[in-house]
Amino acid sequence: MTAMVAAYQENNIDEFQRILERNRESIMQDPFIREHIEELLTNIRTQVLLRLIKPYTRIRLQYLSQQLRVSIAEVKRLLIDTILDEGEPFLNSFPTFFGLIAIF
């Protein structure tokens, strides 16, 4: 469990998911974890997503999907939720053309 916490705190999504997959039964026996695992996964994916897109003005959804190990639909959901949650600071990191934000 401490390795999972460390992976979460370091935003190491590969290690976090590896630990979760390897120890799913024992981890899911904890009622607190079972109740919050989806939120933890969303949080770590969002942090990794922000880290991945920060240096770019354009980035492919397929690349983000591969890095996060989720579907493109899930990447889109994470992006939408991040825009809604982060608002202006997030949007300012992307170029705008004629009032349109460029996110690829």
C-alpha positions as CSV (number, residue, x, y, z in Angstrom):
1,M,0.0,0.0,0.0
2,T,2.9,2.4,0.7
3,A,4.2,1.8,-2.8
4,M,0.8,2.8,-4.2
5,V,0.8,6.0,-2.1
6,A,4.3,6.8,-3.3
7,A,3.4,6.2,-6.9
8,Y,0.3,8.5,-6.5
9,Q,2.3,11.3,-4.8
10,E,5.0,11.1,-7.6
11,N,2.3,11.1,-10.3
12,N,3.8,7.9,-11.6
13,I,0.7,6.5,-13.4
14,D,2.4,3.4,-14.8
15,E,3.6,2.3,-11.3
16,F,0.2,3.2,-9.7
17,Q,-1.7,1.2,-12.3
18,R,0.7,-1.7,-12.2
19,I,0.3,-1.9,-8.4
20,L,-3.4,-1.7,-8.7
21,E,-3.6,-4.4,-11.3
22,R,-1.2,-6.7,-9.4
23,N,-2.9,-6.3,-6.0
24,R,-6.5,-5.5,-7.1
25,E,-8.1,-8.1,-4.8
26,S,-6.3,-7.0,-1.6
27,I,-6.6,-3.3,-2.4
28,M,-10.3,-3.5,-3.1
29,Q,-10.9,-5.2,0.2
30,D,-10.3,-1.9,1.9
31,P,-13.7,-0.1,1.9
32,F,-12.2,3.4,1.9
33,I,-10.0,2.6,-1.1
34,R,-12.8,0.8,-2.9
35,E,-15.0,3.9,-2.4
36,H,-12.3,6.3,-3.7
37,I,-10.3,4.4,-6.3
38,E,-12.0,6.0,-9.3
39,E,-11.4,9.5,-7.8
40,L,-7.7,8.6,-7.2
41,L,-7.4,7.3,-10.8
42,T,-9.0,10.5,-12.2
43,N,-6.7,12.7,-10.1
44,I,-3.5,10.9,-11.1
45,R,-4.6,10.8,-14.7
46,T,-5.4,14.5,-14.7
47,Q,-2.0,15.4,-13.1
48,V,-0.2,13.4,-15.7
49,L,-2.3,14.9,-18.5
50,L,-1.4,18.4,-17.3
51,R,2.3,17.5,-17.2
52,L,2.1,15.9,-20.7
53,I,0.4,18.8,-22.4
54,K,2.2,21.7,-20.7
55,P,5.1,22.0,-23.1
56,Y,2.9,21.8,-26.2
57,T,0.5,24.0,-28.1
58,R,-0.7,21.0,-30.1
59,I,-0.8,17.3,-29.0
60,R,-2.5,14.3,-30.4
61,L,-5.3,12.6,-28.4
62,Q,-3.9,9.2,-29.5
63,Y,-0.6,10.0,-27.8
64,L,-2.3,11.1,-24.6
65,S,-4.4,8.0,-24.7
66,Q,-1.3,5.8,-25.0
67,Q,0.5,7.6,-22.2
68,L,-2.5,7.5,-19.8
69,R,-3.4,3.9,-20.9
70,V,-7.1,5.0,-21.4
71,S,-9.4,5.4,-24.3
72,I,-9.5,8.5,-26.4
73,A,-13.0,9.1,-25.1
74,E,-11.6,9.1,-21.6
75,V,-8.9,11.6,-22.6
76,K,-11.6,13.9,-24.0
77,R,-13.5,13.6,-20.7
78,L,-10.4,14.4,-18.7
79,L,-9.7,17.4,-20.9
80,I,-13.2,18.7,-20.6
81,D,-13.2,18.2,-16.8
82,T,-9.9,19.9,-16.5
83,I,-11.0,22.9,-18.6
84,L,-14.1,23.2,-16.4
85,D,-12.2,22.8,-13.2
86,E,-9.0,24.8,-14.0
87,G,-10.7,27.4,-16.1
88,E,-8.6,30.4,-17.3
89,P,-5.1,29.2,-16.2
90,F,-5.5,26.0,-18.2
91,L,-6.9,27.8,-21.3
92,N,-4.1,30.4,-21.2
93,S,-1.6,27.6,-21.9
94,F,-3.0,27.1,-25.4
95,P,-2.9,29.4,-28.4
96,T,-6.2,31.0,-29.6
97,F,-7.0,31.8,-33.1
98,F,-10.0,34.1,-33.8
99,G,-11.5,33.2,-30.4
100,L,-11.0,29.5,-30.8
101,I,-8.7,27.4,-28.6
102,A,-6.4,25.0,-30.4
103,I,-6.3,21.6,-28.7
104,F,-5.5,18.7,-30.9
